[in-house]
Amino acid sequence: MASYVPRLPFDGYKWYWACKAPTEALNDPAVLLGVLRIIDNLADRGFRYSSPAFSDGLRELAADVSETTVNLAGRVGERNLIRNSGQYWRLLGLIPHESHGGVIEITEFGRAVARGDVEQGDFAAVVIAALTLPNATSYTPEEIALWRSHNLLIHPLRLLLDVLRNLNHQDMGWLSVDEVAKIVVPMSGEQRSAEAIADYIVRARSDETVIDGWPNCAPRSNDLRFIREFLLFLAHYGYVSKTGERRSEERFVYLSELDEEIGKLISGDVNSIGLSEVQRVAEMEISAAVTSAVSIRRSQRPGQARFRQELLASIGRCPLTNVDLPDVLEAAHIKPHAYGGPESQDNGWPMRVDIHRLFDSGKLRVRPDGNYGVIEFTNPRAEKNYRELVGHAIKIPEQTNLEYARWRYENYTVGMSVEG
């Protein structure tokens, strides 16, 4: 094996994420799901992506998502965000593959994700399991035919997690973008095992000459950015952690505490992730796969279980109802994860299940007043059913970041749909 050099299946063999003019920051859930909520609000009402209504939504989102490098406020009008980068939403089944005159449309799955009926945990897990290369969003029909003529089908996110898992077994559980480009992608073209790929990564870390003469699968300036997007997806949804301030220093690190869940995803244990038909994975029908998954799997984002345990240990009861029975308490984010809210104790409250639903849907909000809060209802039917809580004052837990509480009060509509 010392002289092994992978042979590419065909010239131009590459991994593409969604768009051949990549904007990695669009994969950030705060942006991806924030834009999706704007689409949901305007879909099926005759609005176009070039309309002032969509532009206004992007400008409001830009004010909320201050850390993104995407110029949301500037990507409006005729050369709008979706016209140039809509593949990021199409790849994941959130908006239709075909655009009809720039009219804003959304898939049933996209609407379910936008409104929280499909949780981020379900969304991310099944994307990891179902995303295939090639696919109709990222590749041309000619490219797909070339892949198929070589009987080549890759689940890139599953493969990356599998490689990381094998590296972790050797106490080297991290990957860089360069390693994926130089070793993972070339060896995947021969459909080599994750174990074999990990072994070559370990060897190359101590002696770079072992990959001398290997084919270059990232010859163009954007190619490394395509590859980075796969790793960023895993990082954004909590399956790996990213370290390093500069791109040249970035490492994507395996999270050992998620080993059991990751193992199920890698193995294609479709029952555990909620997929009812393996064929759906092969056909890249992510939206159908996730919609069916939700009926049998209400999983939470990786880290959510730990988040809940920490909140139960530190606060112990629902601040709005005083209920302290763990069986009916969930971990509620004050500032949502999709808007940059952290998975930390200062951004969460244990909430009784029904109260959590009302809070997330925007039907109930808490008006901060110093270290206290006042419960308000924005929905008449909800108010009628919870009269005992109307105007009720609560003590805000002392570890709560009041800035998050104020942000949520002012932005309570993040979970609501616009009707009419």
Buried (B, 14 or more C-beta within 10 A) or exposed (E): EEEEEBEBBEEEBBBBBBBBEBBBBBBBBBBBBBBBBBBBBBBEEEBBBBBEBBBEBBEBBBEBBEEBEBEBEEBBEEEBBBBEBBBBBBBBBBBBEEBEEBBBBBBEBBBBBBBBEBBBBBBBBBBBBBBBBBBEBBBEEEBBEBBEEEEBBBBBBBBBBBBBBBBBEEEBBBBBBBBBBBBBBBBBBBEBEBEBBBBBBBBBEEEEEBBEEBBEBBEEEEBBBBBBBBBBBBBBBBBBEBEEEEEEEBBBBBBEEBEEBBBBBBEBEBEBBBBBEEEBBEBBBBBBBBBBBBEEBEBBBBBBBEBBEBBBEEBEBBBBBEBBEEEBBBBBBBBBBBBBBBBBBBBBBBBBEBBBBBBBBBBBBBBBEEEEBBBBBBBEEBBEEBEEBBEBEBEBBEEBBBEBBBBBBEBBBBBBBBEE
